Amino acid sequence: MKDTNQQYDTAVESCEAIFLKKTQDYGTSWRVLRTISIADQLYIKARRIRTLQETSESKVGEDKAGEFRAMVNYGIIGLIQLSLGASAPEDLSVEQTRGLYDEKKAVTRTVMLDKNHDYGEAWREMSQESFVDLILMKILRIRQIVANDGKTLISEGIDSNFIDIINYSLFALILIAEGKHTS
């Protein structure tokens, strides 16, 4: 039996390490991004993976695993932005940023644990193509919710879609690390 919790933590820690190094390099310049811009960044990453899946040709050099890591980090950015709001300061220290990242990482991990319990780790049998298709669908849902001024009648909100994108991306990273999916 694979230790999903340990694999999940290893995958998310690799994403967080990149995120914090970029925070040291760039500060929290991402604080200017609105929800729709974050959705568009996620869309670019997911479309690139889909193109790589369909053509197997990369001219940029970034592999699929790098794009999945970027989607984890943009998803975390989305969750942070939703919780801070536009009125919060744009400049945050690395330590403040780490605390916010860890907070959103914990929420996302709890959702993963709950869904894994209910769905029996069905994601382990899914294709990488399905992860990307589901991520693209979640992005389109975010766009529609934004177009509806953030309101839904019966559906989950933007935050739930960001959480699912993060978890699908982490599942893909786990399966890449296991050699079940190509990187």
N, C-alpha and C positions, 0 to 999 in steps of 0.2 A: 504494500500500500504506500503510495506516494504521500509525502507530508506537504499537503497543499499550503498550509499556513507558512511553513518555512520557505517554500518556493515563492509564494506570494510576497513575503517580506523581502526576500532577496531581490526579486524583480523591482519592487517599488523603491527599495533602497538605492538601486542603481539609477533610477529615474531622479530621485531626490538629490543624489550626489551631483548629477549634471545640473539640475535646477539651481542648487546653491552655488555652484561654481559660476554659472551664468549670472546669478544675482551679484556675486562679487565683481564680475566683469562689467555688467550693464546696469547694476542697481535694479530698482523695481520699475523700470520703464514700461513694463506691461500693465502698470496701473492705469494707463490712459486707454486701454482697450475696453470697448463696450462689449456687451454680450454677443451682438451680431458679429463683431470682429473676431472674437474668440471662436465662434462657430465657423467662421470662414477659414481661420487658420487650421482648425480641425479638419475641415472639408479638404483643404489643400493636401494635408498629410494623408488622409484616407484615400483620396483620389490618386495620389502618387503610388501608394501601395497597390491599389487596384490596377493601375497601369503596369506596374512591375509584375503583378501576377499574370496579367494578360499578355505582356510582351517579353518578359524576362530580360529586358534590356535597360540598363541604367547608365545614363550619361553624367549624372551628378556625383555618384559615388556613395551616397548614403544608402545603407541597406534598410530592409523592412523593419528590422529590430529597432534601428535608430528612429524610424518614423513612429513606431508604436510607443517608444519612450517619449517622444515629443508629444504624442496625443495624451499620454498620461499627464504630462506636465501642463499642457494647455487645459486639460480637464480640471486639474487642481487649481489653475489660475481662474478658471470660470467659477469654481465654487468659492474661492477666496473673494473674487470680485462681487459675487452675489451677496456674500455676508458683510463685506465692508461697505459697499455702496459707493457712489461717486463722491460723496462729501468727505470721505476719509482721506488722510494725506497720501499723496502720490509716493513720497519717499519713505520707505520702510527700511529699517536696518536688516542685516542678514539674520540676526537672531529673531527679530520680530517675524521675518519671512519664514524662518525655519519653524517657529511656533505655529504659524498659520498653516503651513504645509502639513505639519504633523497632525494638526487638528482635523484637517480635511482627509488626510490619509487614514486616520482612525475611523472616521465616519464611513468612508468607502469600504474599508476592511470589514466593518460590522455588517454592512449590506451584503458583501460577498459571503460572509459566514452564514448569514440567514438564508440567502438564496441557495448556497451550496447544500444546506441542510434540506431545504424543500425540493430542490431539483436533482439531488444526488450527483453533483459534479458532471452533469450532462455536457458541459463545455469541453471536457476532455475528449469527447468523440466528435467535436465540431471541426469543420475545416477552417483554415485561415480565411478563405474567401467569405465564409459566412460571417466571421467576426467583422470583416471590413464592410460587408453589406449591411449588417446590423448597426455598425457605427455610422455609416452614411445615413441610414434611416433615422437614427437618433439625432443627427445633425439637422436633417430636414425638419424634424419635429421641433427642435429648438428654434429654428428660423420661423416656423409657423407660430409658435407661442410668442416670440418677439413681435411678429406682425399683428398678433392679437393683444398687444400691449401687456403681455405677461399673464394673461388670463386663460384659464382652461375651465371647461364645464365639468368634465369627468376624469380627465387624464392627469397623470403625474406632471409635475412642474419641470422647469428648466434644470433645477438641481439634480433631480432623479436621472435625467438624461445624461448630464455630465458624469454622474456616478457610474452609470452603465457603460459609457464610453471608456472611462478609466478602467473598469473591471474587465471589459472585453479586451482592451489593449494589454493589460497585465496577463490575462489568460493566454493571449497569443505569445507574449514573451516567455511564459513558462513552457509552452509547447515548442517554441523555437529552441529553448535551452535543452529540452529533452530530445531534440532532434526529430520530432514528429512533424514540424512545419519547417519550411526553409526560411532562412533569414534574409 
